[in-house]
Amino acid sequence: MNVVIVGLGNIGGSFAKSIRHSFKDYKIYAIDINTDTLKEAENHGLIDKGYTNFKKIIPEADLVIFSVYPMTLKNMIENYAPYFKPNAILTDVTGVKESIIAEIEPLLRNDIDFVFGHPMAGRESRGLEFSSREIFQNANYLITPTKKNKDENIAFLENFVKKLGFGNVSKITPEFHDEVIGFTSQLAHVIAVSLINSDDIERNSKRYTGDSYRDLTRITNINEKLWPELFLMNKNHLLHHISLFKEQVEHMEEAIKSNDIANMEKMMAESKRRYHDLHDLEYHPED
C-alpha cells in the first residue's frame, strides 16, 4: 500500500514513525512545503520519498493522511480533488468536524472515500523533531463516519489506527465530536490561556509556582495560528461550554464571598468524584 502523509510536522511525523514500525511493507511518502523537513525524514528512513508538489505523488496514493490546518485541508481538496487515485481512502487529524465535512464532501468524486478521524494525542511543540511513535500508544482515536463512507473503509481505518497503537477507537457523529471536543479540549485551552494571561507580570510568578500551576498552564505553549481557527469553526459549542464554566466559577466565587464552607466542600467532593470516574475509564485526554 502507498501511504501519503500531507504535512510532516508533529502529528504527521508521528504517523510516519508509527506506520514504519507497524507496517513494514507499506511505502510511505510525504508532502510538505519544507524541503529540509522532507530531506531529514528521508535521511532517517521515516519516508521513502518527500514531495513539495502534490500532483507528483497523490495519484499513486491508496491512503492519504492529511495532517494540516482545517482551512488548508479544504483548500487542498478544492484544488487537487481530480488527482486522487480511484477508490483512494482519505483521512485527517483535524479537531473540528461538522463544518469541515460540510465543506469537503461536496468536492469529492464518488469513488473517493474520506473517513474523517481525530487522534487524541499530541505535544505542545511543533515540528518533525518533536514527533514520536509513543504518543499514539493507548491514546484515544475518534472516527466520525458520514453517510457517504463505505463500511469496509471505516473498518480499515479502525484496524489501521489500532495497529499503530491507539487504544480506544470510538465511532461518533460529527455533531457529538464537536460538542465533546469543545469541552474536553477547546475549553481547556481557553481556561489555560486565560489563567496565565491573568497573571501580574510584575510579580515574576515563575519563581513561586508549583506543580498545580505548571500542570494547568502546560497547554498554553499553543499553536497560535491553529487554535483560533479551531475555536471559530466550533464557535457555538465552545461558547456554550464557556458559559457553563463561568457559572461554576461564579458559584465558587459566591461561596467564598459568603464564607459558605459547606458549599465549597460539596463542589470539591463532586469534582473529586468526577476526577476518579474519568481516570477509572482510562481516559486519555488530548495534549
C-alpha positions in Angstrom: 0.0 0.0 0.0 1.1 3.5 -0.8 0.5 6.0 2.1 0.9 9.7 1.6 1.2 12.0 4.7 0.4 15.6 3.9 2.1 17.8 6.5 5.1 16.3 8.1 5.1 18.1 11.5 4.5 16.7 15.0 1.4 14.5 14.2 2.3 13.8 10.6 5.8 12.7 11.7 4.3 10.5 14.4 2.2 8.8 11.8 5.3 8.2 9.6 7.2 6.7 12.5 4.3 4.5 13.6 3.5 3.3 10.1 7.2 2.5 9.5 7.2 0.4 12.7 3.9 -1.3 12.3 3.6 -1.8 8.5 6.9 -2.9 7.2 5.6 -3.5 3.6 3.9 -0.1 3.2 5.5 2.6 1.1 5.4 6.0 2.9 5.6 9.3 1.1 5.1 12.8 2.4 4.1 16.2 1.1 5.4 19.3 2.8 6.4 22.8 1.9 9.6 22.5 4.0 12.3 20.7 1.9 14.6 20.5 4.9 11.9 18.5 6.8 11.4 16.2 3.9 15.1 15.6 3.5 15.5 14.9 7.2 12.7 12.4 7.1 14.2 10.7 4.1 17.7 10.5 5.7 16.2 8.9 8.8 14.2 6.4 6.8 10.9 7.7 8.0 9.6 8.1 4.5 10.6 6.6 1.2 10.4 10.0 -0.6 9.2 13.5 0.0 7.5 15.9 -2.3 6.6 19.6 -2.4 4.4 19.1 -5.5 1.0 17.5 -4.6 0.4 16.3 -8.1 3.6 14.2 -8.4 2.6 11.6 -5.8 -1.0 11.9 -4.9 -2.3 10.0 -7.9 -0.3 7.0 -6.6 -1.7 7.1 -3.0 -4.0 4.4 -1.7 -4.3 6.1 1.6 -3.8 9.9 2.2 -3.5 11.2 5.8 -4.0 15.0 5.9 -2.1 16.5 8.9 -2.8 20.1 8.1 -4.9 23.0 9.4 -8.7 22.7 8.7 -8.9 25.5 6.1 -5.7 24.3 4.4 -7.3 20.9 4.1 -10.3 22.4 2.5 -8.2 24.4 0.0 -6.2 21.3 -0.9 -9.2 19.2 -1.6 -10.7 22.0 -3.6 -7.5 22.3 -5.7 -6.5 18.7 -6.1 -9.7 16.6 -6.0 -9.3 15.4 -9.6 -5.9 13.9 -8.9 -6.8 11.4 -6.3 -6.4 7.7 -7.2 -9.7 6.0 -7.9 -11.0 4.3 -4.7 -8.4 6.0 -2.6 -9.2 6.4 1.2 -8.6 9.8 2.7 -8.5 10.7 6.4 -7.5 13.7 8.5 -6.5 14.7 12.0 -8.5 18.0 12.4 -10.1 19.0 15.7 -13.4 20.1 14.2 -15.7 18.0 12.0 -19.2 19.4 11.2 -18.1 22.4 9.3 -15.1 20.9 7.6 -17.1 17.8 6.5 -19.8 20.1 5.0 -17.1 22.0 3.1 -15.2 18.9 1.8 -17.7 16.2 1.0 -19.3 18.1 -1.9 -15.9 18.5 -3.5 -15.1 14.8 -3.7 -15.7 12.4 -6.6 -18.0 9.5 -5.8 -15.1 7.0 -5.9 -13.1 8.8 -3.2 -13.9 7.9 0.4 -12.9 10.5 3.1 -13.2 8.8 6.5 -12.7 11.7 9.0 -10.7 11.0 12.1 -9.1 12.7 15.1 -6.1 11.2 17.0 -6.4 12.4 20.6 -2.7 12.7 21.0 0.0 15.3 20.5 2.6 17.6 22.1 2.8 21.3 22.5 5.9 21.7 20.5 5.7 21.8 16.7 7.8 20.2 14.1 9.1 16.8 12.9 11.8 16.7 15.6 9.0 16.5 18.3 7.2 13.6 16.6 7.1 10.3 18.4 5.5 6.9 17.9 4.9 6.7 21.7 2.3 9.5 21.7 -0.1 7.2 19.9 0.3 4.3 22.3 -3.0 3.6 24.2 -4.3 7.1 23.1 -7.9 7.6 22.1 -8.9 7.9 18.4 -12.2 9.3 17.2 -13.8 8.4 13.8 -16.7 10.4 12.6 -18.5 8.4 9.9 -20.8 10.0 7.4 -23.5 8.6 5.1 -21.0 8.7 2.2 -18.5 6.4 3.9 -18.3 2.7 3.0 -18.4 0.3 5.9 -15.3 -1.5 4.8 -13.3 1.7 4.7 -14.4 2.7 8.2 -13.3 -0.8 9.4 -10.0 -0.4 7.6 -9.2 2.9 9.3 -10.2 1.5 12.7 -8.0 -1.5 12.3 -5.2 0.6 10.9 -5.0 3.0 13.8 -5.3 0.1 16.3 -2.2 -1.4 14.8 -0.5 1.9 15.2 -1.0 1.6 18.9 -4.2 3.6 19.6 -6.2 2.0 22.5 -9.8 3.0 22.4 -11.2 3.8 18.9 -14.7 5.4 19.1 -17.1 5.9 16.2 -19.2 9.0 16.9 -21.2 11.5 14.9 -19.5 14.7 13.7 -22.0 16.7 15.8 -21.1 14.9 19.0 -17.4 15.1 18.2 -17.6 18.9 18.0 -19.7 19.1 21.2 -17.4 16.9 23.3 -14.1 18.3 21.9 -15.4 21.8 22.6 -15.5 20.8 26.2 -12.6 18.4 26.7 -10.0 20.1 24.5 -11.0 23.6 23.4 -12.4 24.8 26.7 -9.3 23.5 28.5 -7.2 25.7 26.2 -9.4 28.7 26.8 -9.1 28.3 30.6 -5.3 27.8 30.4 -4.7 30.8 28.2 -7.0 33.0 30.3 -5.3 31.8 33.6 -1.8 32.5 32.5 -2.7 35.9 30.9 -4.4 37.0 34.2 -1.1 36.8 36.0 0.6 40.0 37.2 3.7 40.0 35.1 5.5 42.3 37.5 5.2 39.6 40.2 7.6 37.3 38.5 5.4 34.3 39.3 7.7 31.7 37.8 9.8 31.9 41.0 6.9 30.8 43.1 5.0 28.2 41.0 4.4 24.6 41.9 3.0 21.6 40.1 -0.6 22.8 40.1 0.1 25.9 38.2 2.6 24.2 35.8 0.0 21.4 35.1 -2.8 23.9 34.5 -0.8 26.1 32.1 1.2 23.4 30.3 -1.0 23.6 27.2 -0.5 27.4 26.8 2.6 26.6 24.7 0.0 26.8 22.0 0.0 27.0 18.2 -1.5 30.5 17.9 -2.2 30.0 14.1 -4.2 26.8 14.5 -6.3 27.3 17.6 -8.2 30.4 16.7 -9.2 28.6 13.5 -10.5 25.6 15.6 -12.3 27.9 18.1 -14.2 29.8 15.4 -15.1 26.7 13.4 -16.6 25.3 16.6 -17.9 28.6 18.0 -21.4 27.7 19.1 -20.3 24.6 21.1 -17.4 26.4 22.6 -19.3 29.4 23.7 -21.9 27.1 25.4 -19.2 25.4 27.4 -17.5 28.7 28.3 -20.9 29.9 29.7 -21.3 26.7 31.8 -17.8 27.1 33.1 -18.4 30.7 34.1 -21.4 29.6 36.1 -19.3 27.2 38.1 -16.7 29.9 38.7 -19.4 32.2 39.9 -20.8 29.5 42.3 -17.3 29.1 43.8 -16.9 32.9 44.0 -20.2 33.3 45.8 -19.4 30.5 48.2 -16.0 32.2 49.0 -17.7 35.6 49.4 -20.3 34.3 51.8 -17.9 32.0 53.8 -20.0 29.1 52.7 -17.7 26.2 53.6 -20.3 23.6 53.2 -21.0 24.5 49.6 -17.3 24.7 48.8 -16.8 21.2 50.3 -19.7 19.9 48.2 -18.3 21.3 45.0 -14.8 19.9 45.7 -16.2 16.5 46.7 -18.2 16.4 43.4 -15.1 17.4 41.4 -13.1 14.7 43.1 -15.7 12.1 42.3 -15.8 13.1 38.7 -12.0 13.0 38.5 -11.9 9.4 39.7 -14.7 8.4 37.4 -12.7 9.9 34.5 -9.5 8.1 35.3 -11.2 4.8 36.1 -12.2 4.7 32.4 -8.5 5.1 31.5 -9.4 8.2 29.5 -6.6 9.7 27.5 -7.1 13.5 27.2 -5.8 15.4 24.3 -2.5 17.1 24.8 
